[in-house]
Amino acid sequence: MTWVAIGLFLALAFFGMPLAFALGFGSLAGLWMLDFELVVMPQRMMHAVNSFPLMAIPLFMLAGELMVRAGIMDRLIAFANSLVGRMHGGLAHVTITSGTIFASVSGAAVASASAMGSTLVPSLRKYYPDAYSGALIASAANLGPVIPPSNAMIVYALMAGSSVSVGGLFMAGILPGILLAVGFMAIASWISWKRGYPLTGERFNLCNVAHQARRAIVIIMMPVIVVGGIVGGIFTATEGAAIAVVYSALIGFVVTRRLKIADLPGCLYRAAVTSAMVGALIAFASVLTFVFTIEMVPMMLSNFIQELTSDPMMFILLTMALLVVVGMLIESNAAYIMLVPLFAPVALTYGIDPLYFGFLFMYNLVVGMMTPPVGVLYFVMSGITKVPMMELVRESLPFVAFQFAVLALCIFAPQLVTALPRALGY
């Protein structure tokens, strides 16, 4: 029955049906062949989305929309330009620095790419080819799910159950996220030097840095308050997301004064549409997970893998190799929802730290957002820059290679992932 459900899902997805509905029809076929009452389907779907932790996703989405409408990108770019604008590849460094800061606000790669693309592309194309500009923004935007707060981490923690905490995953992403940002800047400097791109921006001036820092401090303080409160146990991830919404609205109405009452319906609509896509995936996939459970797929998968190898590191390497392929073919949220309930319990049977495995799993699929043919960030940037997707892929290769290098480093140096969460008691 499981193979029928999976086969139908893959066939429908291959012919272009939205993944959520393809999951739904596959799940429906699985229930029908198992001779279950079909009323089980809406019951399982409602149970899956009736979740307090899941509310954090639409709230973080709304906070990101409000921050974009509040005009925070202008202040972030000005602050980043005052710090790194005069270096080789200065405008590229501004893009990466802005992406790093915005990642701590948006929590999502697509939101970051859309916000930075509309703001930075006009400036970038004055000095760089459009394809390189798009690759830069896509790479910087991919820091969004790695640096907390992260919607991907929330989804993973929800699907993995009580074995891993959202706060712990948030902390696990900080050191790899910083390493990625520094590496991206090094790559951008090398490319700019090799290709002879001109210097941009003003010379470093401490007074200007202090001035721009004062203008940006209210934005920089948002992740400090939200993530700090979640990690410190002052409030939950959902409560932190609600605080982020209020904070974003205050910045827009009081500080930048660019957010208007008339903007609120559009922000609410866009946040609702994006959140509904994730919610639909979770709801339909929960039924397929129920079919897996009835068919004892997790147990069979565990037995099969343990027959292949008893070495935990070999299990991790096999899983990571599989996820590289999955990331190329399936949208990341669908992959979390389908695969986490299968692989997270197996990892526990190998005695693998669930926080360490969870970050590796999540990060691998994040890199998949920049691997064709289903590289969603390429579609976003192609729409903004009007550059063919394959040109974006070619320009992105050094950045994608470095992301995989960081994945390998995290696999073989677990302390990079676990040191900070363990120091904070996770």
GUFIGU-636234 format. One line per field, with one value per residue (C-alpha): residue number from 0; x, z, y. Coordinates in nm, 2 decimals, always signed. Layout:
! GUFIGU-636234
n = NUM | ...
c1 = X | ...
c3 = Z | ...
c2 = Y | ...
! end
This chain:
! GUFIGU-636234
n = 0 | 1 | 2 | 3 | 4 | 5 | 6 | 7 | 8 | 9 | 10 | 11 | 12 | 13 | 14 | 15 | 16 | 17 | 18 | 19 | 20 | 21 | 22 | 23 | 24 | 25 | 26 | 27 | 28 | 29 | 30 | 31 | 32 | 33 | 34 | 35 | 36 | 37 | 38 | 39 | 40 | 41 | 42 | 43 | 44 | 45 | 46 | 47 | 48 | 49 | 50 | 51 | 52 | 53 | 54 | 55 | 56 | 57 | 58 | 59 | 60 | 61 | 62 | 63 | 64 | 65 | 66 | 67 | 68 | 69 | 70 | 71 | 72 | 73 | 74 | 75 | 76 | 77 | 78 | 79 | 80 | 81 | 82 | 83 | 84 | 85 | 86 | 87 | 88 | 89 | 90 | 91 | 92 | 93 | 94 | 95 | 96 | 97 | 98 | 99 | 100 | 101 | 102 | 103 | 104 | 105 | 106 | 107 | 108 | 109 | 110 | 111 | 112 | 113 | 114 | 115 | 116 | 117 | 118 | 119 | 120 | 121 | 122 | 123 | 124 | 125 | 126 | 127 | 128 | 129 | 130 | 131 | 132 | 133 | 134 | 135 | 136 | 137 | 138 | 139 | 140 | 141 | 142 | 143 | 144 | 145 | 146 | 147 | 148 | 149 | 150 | 151 | 152 | 153 | 154 | 155 | 156 | 157 | 158 | 159 | 160 | 161 | 162 | 163 | 164 | 165 | 166 | 167 | 168 | 169 | 170 | 171 | 172 | 173 | 174 | 175 | 176 | 177 | 178 | 179 | 180 | 181 | 182 | 183 | 184 | 185 | 186 | 187 | 188 | 189 | 190 | 191 | 192 | 193 | 194 | 195 | 196 | 197 | 198 | 199 | 200 | 201 | 202 | 203 | 204 | 205 | 206 | 207 | 208 | 209 | 210 | 211 | 212 | 213 | 214 | 215 | 216 | 217 | 218 | 219 | 220 | 221 | 222 | 223 | 224 | 225 | 226 | 227 | 228 | 229 | 230 | 231 | 232 | 233 | 234 | 235 | 236 | 237 | 238 | 239 | 240 | 241 | 242 | 243 | 244 | 245 | 246 | 247 | 248 | 249 | 250 | 251 | 252 | 253 | 254 | 255 | 256 | 257 | 258 | 259 | 260 | 261 | 262 | 263 | 264 | 265 | 266 | 267 | 268 | 269 | 270 | 271 | 272 | 273 | 274 | 275 | 276 | 277 | 278 | 279 | 280 | 281 | 282 | 283 | 284 | 285 | 286 | 287 | 288 | 289 | 290 | 291 | 292 | 293 | 294 | 295 | 296 | 297 | 298 | 299 | 300 | 301 | 302 | 303 | 304 | 305 | 306 | 307 | 308 | 309 | 310 | 311 | 312 | 313 | 314 | 315 | 316 | 317 | 318 | 319 | 320 | 321 | 322 | 323 | 324 | 325 | 326 | 327 | 328 | 329 | 330 | 331 | 332 | 333 | 334 | 335 | 336 | 337 | 338 | 339 | 340 | 341 | 342 | 343 | 344 | 345 | 346 | 347 | 348 | 349 | 350 | 351 | 352 | 353 | 354 | 355 | 356 | 357 | 358 | 359 | 360 | 361 | 362 | 363 | 364 | 365 | 366 | 367 | 368 | 369 | 370 | 371 | 372 | 373 | 374 | 375 | 376 | 377 | 378 | 379 | 380 | 381 | 382 | 383 | 384 | 385 | 386 | 387 | 388 | 389 | 390 | 391 | 392 | 393 | 394 | 395 | 396 | 397 | 398 | 399 | 400 | 401 | 402 | 403 | 404 | 405 | 406 | 407 | 408 | 409 | 410 | 411 | 412 | 413 | 414 | 415 | 416 | 417 | 418 | 419 | 420 | 421 | 422 | 423 | 424 | 425
c1 = +0.00 | +0.29 | +0.45 | +0.11 | +0.08 | +0.43 | +0.41 | +0.09 | +0.24 | +0.56 | +0.36 | +0.12 | +0.41 | +0.60 | +0.31 | +0.30 | +0.04 | +0.12 | +0.30 | +0.04 | -0.24 | -0.01 | +0.05 | -0.32 | -0.42 | -0.13 | -0.25 | -0.61 | -0.51 | -0.32 | -0.61 | -0.85 | -0.63 | -0.59 | -0.97 | -0.99 | -1.29 | -1.20 | -1.32 | -0.98 | -0.82 | -0.97 | -0.93 | -0.56 | -0.52 | -0.69 | -0.49 | -0.17 | -0.23 | -0.40 | -0.06 | +0.05 | +0.42 | +0.31 | +0.16 | +0.51 | +0.55 | +0.27 | +0.37 | +0.73 | +0.61 | +0.40 | +0.69 | +0.91 | +0.64 | +0.60 | +0.97 | +1.00 | +0.72 | +0.87 | +1.17 | +1.43 | +1.64 | +1.75 | +1.88 | +2.05 | +2.21 | +2.34 | +2.48 | +2.65 | +2.79 | +2.95 | +3.12 | +3.24 | +3.14 | +3.50 | +3.65 | +3.72 | +3.37 | +3.23 | +2.87 | +2.88 | +2.99 | +2.70 | +2.46 | +2.60 | +2.61 | +2.25 | +2.14 | +2.30 | +2.12 | +1.79 | +1.82 | +1.78 | +1.45 | +1.28 | +1.36 | +1.29 | +1.51 | +1.24 | +1.13 | +1.49 | +1.55 | +1.24 | +1.32 | +1.69 | +1.62 | +1.38 | +1.61 | +1.96 | +1.94 | +1.93 | +2.25 | +2.43 | +2.37 | +2.56 | +2.89 | +2.82 | +2.65 | +2.29 | +2.36 | +2.63 | +2.40 | +2.13 | +2.37 | +2.49 | +2.14 | +2.03 | +2.34 | +2.29 | +1.91 | +2.00 | +2.13 | +1.77 | +1.69 | +2.03 | +2.05 | +1.78 | +1.49 | +1.43 | +1.10 | +1.27 | +1.40 | +1.04 | +0.90 | +1.18 | +1.12 | +0.75 | +0.79 | +1.06 | +0.85 | +1.00 | +1.34 | +1.47 | +1.38 | +1.33 | +1.56 | +1.84 | +1.82 | +1.82 | +2.15 | +2.29 | +2.26 | +2.46 | +2.82 | +2.76 | +2.56 | +2.85 | +3.10 | +2.88 | +2.86 | +3.24 | +3.31 | +3.07 | +3.25 | +3.58 | +3.45 | +3.30 | +3.64 | +3.82 | +3.58 | +3.58 | +3.97 | +3.99 | +3.73 | +3.85 | +3.52 | +3.55 | +3.56 | +3.23 | +3.11 | +3.27 | +3.59 | +3.56 | +3.47 | +3.41 | +3.17 | +2.96 | +2.96 | +2.83 | +2.57 | +2.44 | +2.46 | +2.23 | +1.98 | +1.99 | +2.01 | +1.63 | +1.64 | +1.94 | +1.79 | +1.48 | +1.66 | +1.84 | +1.51 | +1.32 | +1.59 | +1.73 | +1.39 | +1.33 | +1.67 | +1.65 | +1.31 | +1.13 | +0.88 | +0.81 | +0.89 | +0.53 | +0.52 | +0.85 | +0.70 | +0.41 | +0.65 | +0.84 | +0.51 | +0.44 | +0.81 | +0.80 | +0.48 | +0.63 | +0.94 | +0.72 | +0.48 | +0.70 | +1.06 | +1.08 | +0.72 | +0.70 | +0.44 | +0.08 | -0.25 | -0.33 | -0.03 | -0.16 | -0.41 | -0.14 | +0.11 | -0.15 | -0.25 | +0.11 | +0.19 | -0.13 | -0.07 | +0.29 | +0.18 | -0.11 | +0.13 | +0.33 | +0.02 | -0.13 | +0.19 | +0.19 | -0.18 | -0.17 | +0.17 | +0.04 | -0.20 | +0.08 | +0.28 | -0.02 | -0.02 | +0.36 | +0.30 | +0.02 | +0.24 | +0.53 | +0.75 | +0.98 | +1.05 | +1.12 | +1.34 | +1.53 | +1.58 | +1.69 | +1.95 | +2.08 | +2.13 | +2.34 | +2.55 | +2.58 | +2.81 | +2.64 | +2.87 | +2.79 | +2.42 | +2.47 | +2.67 | +2.40 | +2.12 | +2.31 | +2.37 | +2.00 | +1.90 | +2.13 | +1.93 | +1.60 | +1.69 | +1.74 | +1.40 | +1.15 | +1.07 | +1.23 | +0.91 | +0.76 | +1.09 | +1.09 | +0.73 | +0.77 | +1.11 | +1.17 | +0.92 | +1.11 | +1.47 | +1.47 | +1.36 | +1.62 | +1.89 | +1.79 | +1.84 | +2.20 | +2.25 | +2.31 | +2.25 | +1.91 | +2.01 | +2.32 | +2.13 | +1.84 | +2.06 | +2.24 | +1.91 | +1.77 | +2.09 | +2.12 | +1.77 | +1.85 | +2.14 | +1.89 | +1.71 | +2.01 | +2.05 | +1.86 | +1.62 | +1.40 | +1.62 | +1.34 | +1.58 | +1.68 | +1.32 | +1.28 | +1.60 | +1.53 | +1.20 | +1.36 | +1.67 | +1.52 | +1.83 | +1.80 | +1.81 | +2.12 | +2.32 | +2.23 | +2.33 | +2.67 | +2.75 | +2.63 | +2.86 | +3.14 | +2.88 | +2.70 | +3.03 | +3.12 | +2.78 | +2.84 | +3.19 | +3.04 | +2.80 | +3.10 | +3.27 | +2.96 | +2.94 | +3.30 | +3.32 | +3.00 | +3.12 | +3.06 | +2.69 | +2.65 | +2.90 | +2.68 | +2.35 | +2.53 | +2.69 | +2.34 | +2.19 | +2.02
c3 = +0.00 | +0.08 | -0.26 | -0.43 | -0.22 | -0.29 | -0.66 | -0.71 | -0.53 | -0.75 | -1.07 | -1.00 | -0.89 | -1.21 | -1.42 | -1.25 | -0.97 | -0.67 | -0.41 | -0.14 | -0.35 | -0.49 | -0.13 | -0.07 | -0.35 | -0.26 | +0.10 | -0.01 | -0.22 | +0.07 | +0.31 | +0.05 | -0.01 | +0.36 | +0.38 | +0.63 | +0.66 | +0.45 | +0.74 | +0.89 | +0.63 | +0.74 | +1.11 | +1.06 | +0.87 | +1.13 | +1.41 | +1.22 | +1.18 | +1.52 | +1.67 | +1.89 | +1.78 | +1.42 | +1.47 | +1.48 | +1.10 | +0.99 | +1.26 | +1.15 | +0.79 | +0.89 | +1.08 | +0.77 | +0.55 | +0.79 | +0.81 | +0.43 | +0.40 | +0.68 | +0.46 | +0.68 | +0.38 | +0.31 | +0.66 | +0.66 | +0.33 | +0.44 | +0.76 | +0.57 | +0.31 | +0.59 | +0.71 | +0.40 | +0.10 | +0.01 | +0.01 | -0.31 | -0.41 | -0.17 | -0.30 | -0.30 | +0.07 | +0.13 | -0.02 | +0.20 | +0.52 | +0.45 | +0.39 | +0.72 | +0.92 | +0.73 | +0.79 | +1.16 | +1.09 | +0.81 | +0.89 | +0.53 | +0.21 | -0.04 | +0.17 | +0.20 | -0.18 | -0.27 | -0.03 | -0.13 | -0.50 | -0.53 | -0.33 | -0.44 | -0.80 | -0.94 | -0.76 | -0.82 | -1.20 | -1.22 | -1.14 | -1.19 | -1.45 | -1.38 | -1.35 | -1.08 | -0.90 | -0.89 | -0.77 | -0.49 | -0.37 | -0.38 | -0.18 | +0.08 | +0.10 | +0.17 | +0.51 | +0.61 | +0.72 | +0.89 | +1.11 | +1.37 | +1.38 | +1.11 | +0.98 | +0.85 | +1.20 | +1.34 | +1.08 | +1.16 | +1.53 | +1.49 | +1.27 | +1.49 | +1.81 | +2.15 | +2.07 | +1.96 | +2.07 | +1.85 | +2.07 | +2.05 | +1.67 | +1.66 | +1.86 | +1.64 | +1.33 | +1.46 | +1.41 | +1.07 | +0.96 | +1.05 | +0.88 | +0.57 | +0.56 | +0.60 | +0.33 | +0.09 | +0.14 | +0.08 | -0.24 | -0.35 | -0.29 | -0.49 | -0.78 | -0.78 | -0.78 | -1.05 | -1.28 | -1.21 | -1.07 | -0.96 | -0.60 | -0.47 | -0.17 | +0.05 | +0.24 | +0.59 | +0.83 | +1.20 | +1.23 | +0.94 | +1.08 | +1.42 | +1.24 | +1.03 | +1.33 | +1.53 | +1.24 | +1.22 | +1.59 | +1.63 | +1.35 | +1.48 | +1.83 | +1.70 | +1.67 | +1.99 | +2.17 | +1.99 | +1.97 | +2.31 | +2.47 | +2.32 | +2.41 | +2.76 | +2.82 | +2.87 | +2.60 | +2.34 | +1.97 | +1.90 | +2.16 | +2.02 | +1.67 | +1.81 | +1.97 | +1.64 | +1.47 | +1.73 | +1.71 | +1.33 | +1.33 | +1.58 | +1.37 | +1.06 | +1.22 | +1.47 | +1.36 | +0.98 | +0.94 | +0.60 | +0.71 | +0.65 | +0.76 | +0.40 | +0.37 | +0.64 | +0.42 | +0.16 | +0.43 | +0.59 | +0.25 | +0.15 | +0.49 | +0.48 | +0.13 | +0.21 | +0.54 | +0.38 | +0.14 | +0.43 | +0.63 | +0.33 | +0.30 | +0.67 | +0.67 | +0.36 | +0.45 | +0.80 | +0.64 | +0.43 | +0.76 | +0.91 | +0.63 | +0.68 | +1.05 | +0.99 | +0.74 | +0.99 | +0.74 | +1.00 | +1.16 | +0.82 | +0.72 | +1.05 | +1.01 | +0.65 | +0.72 | +1.03 | +0.80 | +0.57 | +0.84 | +1.22 | +1.20 | +1.30 | +1.08 | +0.78 | +0.85 | +0.85 | +0.53 | +0.36 | +0.48 | +0.37 | +0.02 | -0.01 | +0.10 | -0.17 | -0.43 | -0.26 | -0.24 | -0.61 | -0.68 | -0.40 | -0.24 | +0.11 | +0.32 | +0.15 | +0.22 | +0.59 | +0.63 | +0.45 | +0.56 | +0.91 | +1.07 | +0.90 | +0.96 | +1.30 | +1.49 | +1.30 | +1.40 | +1.77 | +1.74 | +1.63 | +1.94 | +1.73 | +1.90 | +1.77 | +1.77 | +1.56 | +1.32 | +1.30 | +1.20 | +0.94 | +0.79 | +0.78 | +0.64 | +0.37 | +0.24 | +0.27 | +0.03 | -0.19 | -0.25 | -0.47 | -0.66 | -0.99 | -1.12 | -0.82 | -0.70 | -0.58 | -0.52 | -0.89 | -0.99 | -0.76 | -0.88 | -1.25 | -1.22 | -1.06 | -1.28 | -1.61 | -1.64 | -1.76 | -1.48 | -1.61 | -1.61 | -1.24 | -1.17 | -1.34 | -1.14 | -0.81 | -0.83 | -0.60 | -0.34 | -0.36 | -0.34 | -0.03 | +0.13 | +0.07 | +0.22 | +0.53 | +0.54 | +0.53 | +0.80 | +1.02 | +0.97 | +1.07 | +1.33 | +1.53 | +1.78 | +1.52 | +1.55 | +1.92 | +2.11 | +2.15 | +2.22 | +2.48 | +2.64 | +2.68 | +2.83 | +2.53
c2 = +0.00 | +0.23 | +0.19 | +0.27 | +0.59 | +0.70 | +0.60 | +0.80 | +1.10 | +1.09 | +1.05 | +1.34 | +1.56 | +1.47 | +1.58 | +1.92 | +1.89 | +2.10 | +1.89 | +1.94 | +1.80 | +1.52 | +1.42 | +1.43 | +1.20 | +0.96 | +0.95 | +0.90 | +0.60 | +0.46 | +0.49 | +0.34 | +0.04 | -0.02 | -0.02 | +0.27 | +0.50 | +0.81 | +1.03 | +0.95 | +1.18 | +1.52 | +1.41 | +1.35 | +1.67 | +1.88 | +1.71 | +1.79 | +2.17 | +2.22 | +2.29 | +2.58 | +2.56 | +2.56 | +2.91 | +3.05 | +3.00 | +3.24 | +3.49 | +3.50 | +3.53 | +3.82 | +3.98 | +3.95 | +4.11 | +4.40 | +4.46 | +4.47 | +4.72 | +4.92 | +4.98 | +4.81 | +4.70 | +5.06 | +5.09 | +4.75 | +4.82 | +5.16 | +5.00 | +4.72 | +4.96 | +5.17 | +4.85 | +4.66 | +4.87 | +4.97 | +4.63 | +4.42 | +4.31 | +4.57 | +4.57 | +4.19 | +4.21 | +4.45 | +4.20 | +3.91 | +4.12 | +4.25 | +3.89 | +3.78 | +4.05 | +4.00 | +3.62 | +3.69 | +3.87 | +3.67 | +3.31 | +3.21 | +3.20 | +3.29 | +3.60 | +3.71 | +3.67 | +3.86 | +4.15 | +4.18 | +4.12 | +4.41 | +4.64 | +4.54 | +4.44 | +4.80 | +4.88 | +4.55 | +4.56 | +4.89 | +4.70 | +4.32 | +4.11 | +4.03 | +3.65 | +3.71 | +3.96 | +3.70 | +3.43 | +3.66 | +3.74 | +3.37 | +3.27 | +3.54 | +3.46 | +3.09 | +3.21 | +3.27 | +2.91 | +2.86 | +3.17 | +3.18 | +3.23 | +2.97 | +2.84 | +2.53 | +2.45 | +2.49 | +2.25 | +2.00 | +2.02 | +1.98 | +1.67 | +1.51 | +1.54 | +1.58 | +1.46 | +1.80 | +2.16 | +2.46 | +2.67 | +2.41 | +2.40 | +2.78 | +2.78 | +2.50 | +2.72 | +3.03 | +2.91 | +2.74 | +3.05 | +3.28 | +3.05 | +3.05 | +3.43 | +3.47 | +3.21 | +3.38 | +3.71 | +3.54 | +3.39 | +3.73 | +3.90 | +3.64 | +3.66 | +4.04 | +4.05 | +3.78 | +3.95 | +4.31 | +4.44 | +4.80 | +4.92 | +5.06 | +5.24 | +5.51 | +5.47 | +5.33 | +5.61 | +5.54 | +5.83 | +5.71 | +5.35 | +5.49 | +5.69 | +5.40 | +5.17 | +5.41 | +5.40 | +5.02 | +4.93 | +4.89 | +4.64 | +4.45 | +4.43 | +4.24 | +3.90 | +3.97 | +4.01 | +3.73 | +3.46 | +3.56 | +3.53 | +3.19 | +3.05 | +3.20 | +3.03 | +3.36 | +3.27 | +3.00 | +3.01 | +3.10 | +3.37 | +3.50 | +3.51 | +3.72 | +3.96 | +3.98 | +4.09 | +4.36 | +4.48 | +4.49 | +4.69 | +4.94 | +4.99 | +5.05 | +5.29 | +5.47 | +5.45 | +5.44 | +5.56 | +5.39 | +5.13 | +5.24 | +5.10 | +5.04 | +4.81 | +4.57 | +4.38 | +4.31 | +4.19 | +3.97 | +3.82 | +3.74 | +3.59 | +3.39 | +3.25 | +3.14 | +2.99 | +2.81 | +2.64 | +2.51 | +2.42 | +2.23 | +2.03 | +1.94 | +1.85 | +1.62 | +1.47 | +1.38 | +1.14 | +0.98 | +0.95 | +0.78 | +0.53 | +0.48 | +0.41 | +0.16 | -0.02 | -0.01 | +0.16 | +0.33 | -0.01 | -0.17 | +0.12 | +0.09 | -0.28 | -0.24 | +0.03 | -0.16 | -0.46 | -0.24 | -0.09 | -0.07 | +0.23 | +0.56 | +0.77 | +0.55 | +0.59 | +0.97 | +0.96 | +0.75 | +0.98 | +1.29 | +1.14 | +1.06 | +1.41 | +1.57 | +1.38 | +1.46 | +1.83 | +1.83 | +1.69 | +1.78 | +2.11 | +2.13 | +2.16 | +1.86 | +1.67 | +1.76 | +1.65 | +1.32 | +1.21 | +1.34 | +1.10 | +0.82 | +0.90 | +1.08 | +0.77 | +0.56 | +0.81 | +0.76 | +0.39 | +0.45 | +0.67 | +0.98 | +1.32 | +1.43 | +1.80 | +1.72 | +1.50 | +1.74 | +2.03 | +1.82 | +1.70 | +2.06 | +2.22 | +1.96 | +2.04 | +2.41 | +2.37 | +2.19 | +2.52 | +2.60 | +2.27 | +2.23 | +2.13 | +2.22 | +2.51 | +2.74 | +3.04 | +3.02 | +3.06 | +3.36 | +3.53 | +3.45 | +3.62 | +3.93 | +3.96 | +3.81 | +3.59 | +3.23 | +2.98 | +2.80 | +3.12 | +3.17 | +2.81 | +2.85 | +3.17 | +3.01 | +2.71 | +2.84 | +2.94 | +2.60 | +2.41 | +2.60 | +2.52 | +2.15 | +2.20 | +2.34 | +2.04 | +1.81 | +2.01 | +1.99 | +1.61 | +1.54 | +1.82 | +1.79 | +2.04 | +2.31 | +2.23 | +2.12 | +2.34 | +2.64 | +2.46 | +2.24 | +2.55 | +2.69 | +2.37 | +2.21
! end
